[in-house]
Amino acid sequence: MIRRLAHRVCALALVLAASTGSAQTGDYCNRPWPIVIPDGSSVSKEELLKIQRDVKKYMEGGDAYIACLKREEALVPADPYQPNAVAEAEAVRARKHNAMIDEMELVAARFNAAVEAHKAAHGGG
């Protein structure tokens, strides 16, 4: 009886988490805020170096977010009463993981373009 109650409590927690859109990932893992990369041709070298530090910090935050999503995967118990809950939570995590990767690649591409624009506007390195 206690085991069945425990399974129902876990199932209820998963359903509530999924219904709020968090599925644990929204409350536990903190996604970094995206950063704005200005046009590299209009910034100084010092500003570009600051942007580089911001990009590095953002990338570290993105890596930490992805690692957190992977750790959370182990936190969702299998529940024989709610077999779809685990699959749904995994699908949410996969979408969040892929979105973070896509955003990190976009930030990197924009920063690289800003560096190239800076070099073109201000000469060399």
Wavefront OBJ file of the C-alpha trace (Angstrom):
o trace
v 0.000 0.000 0.000
v 2.778 2.464 0.913
v 4.701 1.596 -2.254
v 1.615 2.227 -4.400
v 1.057 5.558 -2.627
v 4.691 6.523 -3.240
v 4.311 5.747 -6.955
v 1.161 7.862 -7.136
v 2.863 10.764 -5.372
v 5.779 10.592 -7.834
v 3.364 10.371 -10.748
v 1.407 13.352 -9.440
v 4.610 15.365 -9.063
v 5.596 14.573 -12.648
v 2.161 15.470 -13.970
v 2.167 18.756 -12.062
v 5.660 19.567 -13.279
v 4.730 18.744 -16.868
v 1.530 20.780 -16.648
v 3.432 23.846 -15.472
v 5.857 23.425 -18.342
v 8.840 22.934 -16.102
v 9.149 19.157 -15.846
v 11.765 19.976 -13.231
v 14.084 21.522 -15.792
v 12.617 25.009 -15.511
v 12.968 25.164 -11.745
v 16.271 23.416 -11.227
v 18.402 24.185 -14.281
v 19.085 27.827 -15.067
v 19.506 28.644 -18.721
v 21.823 31.597 -19.325
v 20.363 34.739 -20.829
v 21.303 35.175 -24.483
v 23.775 37.952 -25.136
v 23.693 40.633 -27.787
v 26.704 40.793 -30.076
v 27.133 44.274 -31.612
v 28.519 44.996 -35.053
v 32.250 44.426 -34.723
v 33.108 47.235 -37.108
v 31.734 49.819 -34.678
v 33.415 48.673 -31.444
v 36.887 49.250 -30.061
v 39.342 46.454 -29.404
v 38.696 46.815 -25.658
v 34.946 46.474 -26.214
v 35.529 43.430 -28.384
v 37.636 41.850 -25.628
v 34.834 42.500 -23.133
v 32.352 40.890 -25.514
v 34.728 37.919 -25.808
v 34.694 37.529 -22.003
v 30.886 37.785 -22.021
v 30.662 35.126 -24.730
v 32.976 32.833 -22.777
v 30.872 33.300 -19.629
v 27.702 32.635 -21.642
v 29.184 29.457 -23.139
v 30.194 28.236 -19.671
v 26.649 28.912 -18.494
v 25.285 26.986 -21.475
v 27.552 24.030 -20.736
v 26.446 24.073 -17.084
v 22.786 24.173 -18.166
v 23.258 21.169 -20.462
v 25.080 19.250 -17.726
v 22.225 20.058 -15.337
v 19.677 18.728 -17.834
v 21.646 15.480 -18.041
v 21.753 15.182 -14.238
v 18.023 15.785 -14.032
v 17.384 12.856 -16.338
v 18.426 10.531 -13.521
v 15.998 12.231 -11.118
v 12.826 11.212 -12.961
v 11.738 7.821 -11.610
v 10.093 5.252 -13.830
v 6.432 4.960 -12.903
v 4.357 1.987 -14.038
v 1.186 4.051 -13.535
v 2.350 6.918 -15.747
v 4.529 5.349 -18.461
v 4.263 8.393 -20.737
v 5.380 10.860 -18.061
v 9.018 9.806 -18.260
v 9.013 9.900 -22.069
v 7.403 13.348 -22.019
v 9.948 14.654 -19.505
v 12.768 13.254 -21.669
v 11.296 14.929 -24.758
v 11.126 18.282 -22.945
v 14.741 17.902 -21.825
v 15.834 16.975 -25.357
v 14.133 20.065 -26.796
v 15.739 22.305 -24.160
v 19.152 20.702 -24.773
v 18.897 21.150 -28.537
v 17.662 24.726 -28.221
v 20.616 25.578 -25.968
v 23.094 24.029 -28.432
v 21.503 25.933 -31.336
v 21.651 29.204 -29.407
v 25.279 28.660 -28.373
v 26.234 27.994 -32.002
v 24.411 31.164 -33.071
v 26.190 33.264 -30.421
v 29.550 31.810 -31.481
v 28.845 32.531 -35.159
v 27.767 36.104 -34.375
v 30.856 36.701 -32.266
v 33.123 35.321 -35.015
v 31.398 37.607 -37.530
v 31.917 40.565 -35.174
v 35.627 39.739 -34.911
v 35.936 39.555 -38.705
v 34.041 42.840 -39.088
v 36.320 44.468 -36.504
v 39.421 43.239 -38.311
v 38.081 44.497 -41.636
v 37.180 47.921 -40.240
v 40.230 48.449 -38.045
v 42.853 46.473 -39.871
v 44.333 43.082 -39.009
v 44.425 41.773 -35.487
l 1 2 3 4 5 6 7 8 9 10 11 12 13 14 15 16 17 18 19 20 21 22 23 24 25 26 27 28 29 30 31 32 33 34 35 36 37 38 39 40 41 42 43 44 45 46 47 48 49 50 51 52 53 54 55 56 57 58 59 60 61 62 63 64 65 66 67 68 69 70 71 72 73 74 75 76 77 78 79 80 81 82 83 84 85 86 87 88 89 90 91 92 93 94 95 96 97 98 99 100 101 102 103 104 105 106 107 108 109 110 111 112 113 114 115 116 117 118 119 120 121 122 123 124 125
